[in-house]
Amino acid sequence: WEFPYETEMYEWAYSSGISPHVGGMHLAALRMAERMATEAGDKEFAEQCMKWFKAGSDSLENKCWLGDYYLRFLDPKTGEKSDSVFAVQLDGEWMARMHGVPGVFRPDRVTTTLKTIERTCVAAGKLGCLHQTDPDGKPIYPSGSHEGGYPATEIFVITPPMLGVTYMYDGRPDLGLEVIRGMMQSIACEQGFTWLAPGSIDGVSGEFISGSEYAFMPFMWATLGALEKKDLAAPARHGGLVDRITRAAKEG
């Protein structure tokens, strides 16, 4: 079994050339590498990381911005592109913020993009969001082209939590929680999944489709820091929820 268009780390998602989703994650990695180099005293590599960051950022911001969200991909060599709205196109943003480094996309464009995703992917999915829609908010169905790959309403269960924390870091905790709640309500409260969640379900009906997902429940802990726009370690620091639970257990 082979899927000829699997060129994106997000399964079954084709991309070519410049991809804000993949590129954003690379930029987040450069932010982290620059911090490590600075703390290690490697000024030369820290400066190189920032040069790479600026070149990559300029490419994304100048070539892929559509006015209210980013192209899913653009191949400058062939002109091929996709204007579908990808729910997790800003993954690099929460990754950077969760690790305590500055975000990777322009702040004003993050807010604008998230509003577009709310109008499209979030509105189209009853369990948090759908992976992608067309610019009008209609689910994209497989058509034998790169715009498909899986049923339009199938969604990996980890997607809403990742989108949810992105809303939290942008200052919209209520919406972020609501996006996460839709998926949690279905898989945990209604279907009884606990530590090991399903891999994918129908984003409208909640019906199990395939696989298993071990990252969903641990990722729930990430919301604790994101709710306060802090990094991943914040809940474990003095006074944080994890710290309070641990101390209460020891004292008890």
One Martini backbone bead per residue (centre of mass of N, CA, C, O) as a GRO file, in nm:
protein
  252
    1TRP     BB    1   0.093   0.037   0.026
    2GLU     BB    2   0.054   0.356  -0.139
    3PHE     BB    3   0.118   0.712  -0.108
    4PRO     BB    4   0.218   0.948  -0.346
    5TYR     BB    5   0.169   1.230  -0.142
    6GLU     BB    6   0.373   1.179   0.108
    7THR     BB    7   0.537   1.499   0.187
    8GLU     BB    8   0.428   1.517   0.477
    9MET     BB    9   0.414   1.473   0.818
   10TYR     BB   10   0.122   1.483   0.756
   11GLU     BB   11  -0.069   1.251   0.684
   12TRP     BB   12  -0.158   1.273   0.346
   13ALA     BB   13   0.006   1.546   0.297
   14TYR     BB   14   0.060   1.744   0.042
   15SER     BB   15   0.376   1.891  -0.071
   16SER     BB   16   0.550   2.180  -0.227
   17GLY     BB   17   0.816   2.343  -0.127
   18ILE     BB   18   0.646   2.573   0.047
   19SER     BB   19   0.572   2.520   0.405
   20PRO     BB   20   0.434   2.654   0.679
   21HIS     BB   21   0.417   2.406   0.855
   22VAL     BB   22   0.708   2.302   0.827
   23GLY     BB   23   0.857   2.574   0.847
   24GLY     BB   24   0.763   2.648   1.135
   25MET     BB   25   0.911   2.410   1.272
   26HIS     BB   26   1.193   2.493   1.182
   27LEU     BB   27   1.190   2.767   1.324
   28ALA     BB   28   1.158   2.656   1.608
   29ALA     BB   29   1.425   2.497   1.608
   30LEU     BB   30   1.603   2.752   1.573
   31ARG     BB   31   1.529   2.887   1.835
   32MET     BB   32   1.638   2.658   2.015
   33ALA     BB   33   1.929   2.648   1.902
   34GLU     BB   34   2.003   2.939   1.972
   35ARG     BB   35   1.972   2.910   2.276
   36MET     BB   36   2.178   2.685   2.318
   37ALA     BB   37   2.420   2.835   2.198
   38THR     BB   38   2.416   3.073   2.391
   39GLU     BB   39   2.446   2.901   2.658
   40ALA     BB   40   2.722   2.766   2.535
   41GLY     BB   41   2.886   3.011   2.378
   42ASP     BB   42   2.791   2.994   2.060
   43LYS     BB   43   2.781   3.261   1.870
   44GLU     BB   44   2.809   3.169   1.575
   45PHE     BB   45   2.565   2.969   1.569
   46ALA     BB   46   2.351   3.163   1.667
   47GLU     BB   47   2.374   3.352   1.421
   48GLN     BB   48   2.309   3.137   1.208
   49CYS     BB   49   2.024   3.073   1.303
   50MET     BB   50   1.914   3.366   1.252
   51LYS     BB   51   1.965   3.365   0.949
   52TRP     BB   52   1.785   3.126   0.884
   53PHE     BB   53   1.530   3.239   1.007
   54LYS     BB   54   1.500   3.490   0.829
   55ALA     BB   55   1.488   3.345   0.557
   56GLY     BB   56   1.240   3.167   0.623
   57SER     BB   57   1.044   3.388   0.710
   58ASP     BB   58   1.045   3.555   0.449
   59SER     BB   59   0.934   3.332   0.271
   60LEU     BB   60   0.662   3.290   0.410
   61GLU     BB   61   0.556   3.593   0.434
   62ASN     BB   62   0.604   3.673   0.114
   63LYS     BB   63   0.475   3.394  -0.039
   64CYS     BB   64   0.212   3.274   0.160
   65TRP     BB   65   0.040   3.518   0.198
   66LEU     BB   66  -0.329   3.593   0.162
   67GLY     BB   67  -0.452   3.790   0.423
   68ASP     BB   68  -0.595   3.532   0.622
   69TYR     BB   69  -0.371   3.321   0.531
   70TYR     BB   70  -0.193   3.034   0.445
   71LEU     BB   71  -0.059   2.858   0.239
   72ARG     BB   72   0.001   2.528   0.222
   73PHE     BB   73   0.153   2.565  -0.062
   74LEU     BB   74   0.464   2.646  -0.259
   75ASP     BB   75   0.600   2.617  -0.592
   76PRO     BB   76   0.826   2.816  -0.751
   77LYS     BB   77   0.902   2.631  -0.999
   78THR     BB   78   0.584   2.546  -1.092
   79GLY     BB   79   0.330   2.700  -0.926
   80GLU     BB   80   0.234   2.518  -0.727
   81LYS     BB   81  -0.072   2.512  -0.522
   82SER     BB   82  -0.247   2.573  -0.198
   83ASP     BB   83  -0.567   2.716  -0.056
   84SER     BB   84  -0.610   2.556   0.175
   85VAL     BB   85  -0.727   2.514   0.505
   86PHE     BB   86  -0.503   2.457   0.766
   87ALA     BB   87  -0.538   2.394   1.096
   88VAL     BB   88  -0.198   2.340   1.148
   89GLN     BB   89  -0.015   2.577   1.023
   90LEU     BB   90   0.086   2.683   1.339
   91ASP     BB   91   0.266   2.476   1.498
   92GLY     BB   92   0.533   2.639   1.541
   93GLU     BB   93   0.417   2.832   1.753
   94TRP     BB   94   0.357   2.639   1.995
   95MET     BB   95   0.637   2.513   2.009
   96ALA     BB   96   0.786   2.767   2.087
   97ARG     BB   97   0.616   2.860   2.332
   98MET     BB   98   0.643   2.588   2.494
   99HIS     BB   99   0.977   2.644   2.496
  100GLY     BB  100   1.026   2.964   2.557
  101VAL     BB  101   1.006   3.099   2.276
  102PRO     BB  102   0.953   3.278   2.026
  103GLY     BB  103   0.772   3.314   1.782
  104VAL     BB  104   0.742   3.256   1.405
  105PHE     BB  105   0.511   3.445   1.352
  106ARG     BB  106   0.325   3.696   1.289
  107PRO     BB  107   0.113   3.807   1.523
  108ASP     BB  108  -0.114   3.927   1.338
  109ARG     BB  109  -0.133   3.663   1.160
  110VAL     BB  110  -0.215   3.468   1.371
  111THR     BB  111  -0.487   3.594   1.441
  112THR     BB  112  -0.606   3.590   1.155
  113THR     BB  113  -0.577   3.286   1.100
  114LEU     BB  114  -0.751   3.186   1.342
  115LYS     BB  115  -1.012   3.312   1.234
  116THR     BB  116  -1.023   3.145   0.977
  117ILE     BB  117  -1.025   2.866   1.114
  118GLU     BB  118  -1.286   2.915   1.270
  119ARG     BB  119  -1.466   2.957   1.005
  120THR     BB  120  -1.382   2.667   0.899
  121CYS     BB  121  -1.262   2.411   1.053
  122VAL     BB  122  -1.429   2.452   1.313
  123ALA     BB  123  -1.717   2.480   1.189
  124ALA     BB  124  -1.702   2.188   1.035
  125GLY     BB  125  -1.640   2.070   1.325
  126LYS     BB  126  -1.785   1.900   1.609
  127LEU     BB  127  -1.477   1.795   1.726
  128GLY     BB  128  -1.325   2.099   1.687
  129CYS     BB  129  -1.214   1.990   1.387
  130LEU     BB  130  -1.071   2.004   1.077
  131HIS     BB  131  -0.808   1.979   0.881
  132GLN     BB  132  -0.962   2.077   0.603
  133THR     BB  133  -1.051   2.342   0.378
  134ASP     BB  134  -1.189   2.555   0.204
  135PRO     BB  135  -1.227   2.898   0.196
  136ASP     BB  136  -1.553   2.837   0.265
  137GLY     BB  137  -1.562   2.565   0.463
  138LYS     BB  138  -1.531   2.310   0.291
  139PRO     BB  139  -1.485   2.000   0.273
  140ILE     BB  140  -1.221   1.791   0.162
  141TYR     BB  141  -1.223   1.566  -0.091
  142PRO     BB  142  -1.135   1.307  -0.250
  143SER     BB  143  -0.999   1.322  -0.616
  144GLY     BB  144  -0.699   1.212  -0.698
  145SER     BB  145  -0.557   1.433  -0.556
  146HIS     BB  146  -0.372   1.628  -0.328
  147GLU     BB  147  -0.652   1.724  -0.171
  148GLY     BB  148  -0.655   1.454  -0.029
  149GLY     BB  149  -0.634   1.102   0.118
  150TYR     BB  150  -0.889   1.148   0.303
  151PRO     BB  151  -1.152   1.183   0.456
  152ALA     BB  152  -1.286   1.489   0.517
  153THR     BB  153  -1.387   1.398   0.832
  154GLU     BB  154  -1.123   1.299   0.908
  155ILE     BB  155  -0.944   1.282   1.234
  156PHE     BB  156  -0.695   1.349   1.427
  157VAL     BB  157  -0.701   1.370   1.770
  158ILE     BB  158  -0.450   1.579   1.800
  159THR     BB  159  -0.544   1.838   1.654
  160PRO     BB  160  -0.723   2.007   1.852
  161PRO     BB  161  -0.508   2.050   2.077
  162MET     BB  162  -0.307   2.207   1.899
  163LEU     BB  163  -0.505   2.431   1.826
  164GLY     BB  164  -0.588   2.513   2.111
  165VAL     BB  165  -0.305   2.619   2.210
  166THR     BB  166  -0.285   2.839   1.997
  167TYR     BB  167  -0.517   3.006   2.107
  168MET     BB  168  -0.400   3.050   2.388
  169TYR     BB  169  -0.135   3.201   2.296
  170ASP     BB  170  -0.339   3.426   2.157
  171GLY     BB  171  -0.572   3.486   2.391
  172ARG     BB  172  -0.798   3.218   2.356
  173PRO     BB  173  -0.894   3.003   2.586
  174ASP     BB  174  -1.193   2.935   2.537
  175LEU     BB  175  -1.161   2.829   2.248
  176GLY     BB  176  -0.942   2.622   2.304
  177LEU     BB  177  -1.115   2.448   2.498
  178GLU     BB  178  -1.346   2.389   2.298
  179VAL     BB  179  -1.183   2.236   2.089
  180ILE     BB  180  -1.092   2.013   2.290
  181ARG     BB  181  -1.367   1.923   2.410
  182GLY     BB  182  -1.490   1.783   2.164
  183MET     BB  183  -1.292   1.541   2.164
  184MET     BB  184  -1.305   1.454   2.464
  185GLN     BB  185  -1.607   1.393   2.476
  186SER     BB  186  -1.598   1.159   2.273
  187ILE     BB  187  -1.350   0.965   2.364
  188ALA     BB  188  -1.398   0.971   2.684
  189CYS     BB  189  -1.706   1.010   2.765
  190GLU     BB  190  -1.850   0.831   2.527
  191GLN     BB  191  -1.612   0.592   2.456
  192GLY     BB  192  -1.383   0.536   2.696
  193PHE     BB  193  -1.119   0.655   2.654
  194THR     BB  194  -0.795   0.696   2.778
  195TRP     BB  195  -0.479   0.677   2.734
  196LEU     BB  196  -0.565   0.528   2.464
  197ALA     BB  197  -0.632   0.658   2.175
  198PRO     BB  198  -0.744   0.711   1.889
  199GLY     BB  199  -0.628   0.803   1.586
  200SER     BB  200  -0.917   0.814   1.433
  201ILE     BB  201  -1.204   1.014   1.344
  202ASP     BB  202  -1.504   1.143   1.303
  203GLY     BB  203  -1.556   1.496   1.310
  204VAL     BB  204  -1.883   1.457   1.341
  205SER     BB  205  -1.970   1.164   1.473
  206GLY     BB  206  -1.712   0.994   1.622
  207GLU     BB  207  -1.626   0.764   1.462
  208PHE     BB  208  -1.434   0.509   1.439
  209ILE     BB  209  -1.147   0.428   1.228
  210SER     BB  210  -0.828   0.438   1.345
  211GLY     BB  211  -0.608   0.337   1.554
  212SER     BB  212  -0.358   0.493   1.774
  213GLU     BB  213  -0.304   0.743   2.053
  214TYR     BB  214  -0.049   0.841   2.285
  215ALA     BB  215  -0.045   1.178   2.283
  216PHE     BB  216  -0.310   1.299   2.381
  217MET     BB  217  -0.311   1.289   2.695
  218PRO     BB  218  -0.034   1.424   2.750
  219PHE     BB  219  -0.114   1.692   2.600
  220MET     BB  220  -0.307   1.802   2.818
  221TRP     BB  221  -0.074   1.926   2.995
  222ALA     BB  222  -0.009   2.165   2.800
  223THR     BB  223  -0.256   2.348   2.877
  224LEU     BB  224  -0.157   2.465   3.147
  225GLY     BB  225   0.047   2.666   3.021
  226ALA     BB  226  -0.120   2.789   2.785
  227LEU     BB  227  -0.345   2.930   2.952
  228GLU     BB  228  -0.092   3.135   3.059
  229LYS     BB  229   0.134   3.171   2.842
  230LYS     BB  230   0.330   2.932   2.899
  231ASP     BB  231   0.538   2.694   2.948
  232LEU     BB  232   0.577   2.356   3.002
  233ALA     BB  233   0.714   2.399   3.300
  234ALA     BB  234   0.522   2.573   3.476
  235PRO     BB  235   0.344   2.355   3.640
  236ALA     BB  236   0.623   2.254   3.800
  237ARG     BB  237   0.646   2.494   3.939
  238HIS     BB  238   0.606   2.691   4.183
  239GLY     BB  239   0.245   2.674   4.211
  240GLY     BB  240   0.178   2.472   4.026
  241LEU     BB  241  -0.018   2.207   3.966
  242VAL     BB  242   0.196   1.984   3.981
  243ASP     BB  243   0.326   2.086   4.240
  244ARG     BB  244   0.071   2.067   4.418
  245ILE     BB  245   0.019   1.767   4.382
  246THR     BB  246   0.290   1.661   4.483
  247ARG     BB  247   0.284   1.792   4.766
  248ALA     BB  248   0.013   1.668   4.858
  249ALA     BB  249   0.105   1.372   4.840
  250LYS     BB  250   0.339   1.390   5.042
  251GLU     BB  251   0.174   1.506   5.282
  252GLY     BB  252  -0.046   1.263   5.276
   0.00000   0.00000   0.00000
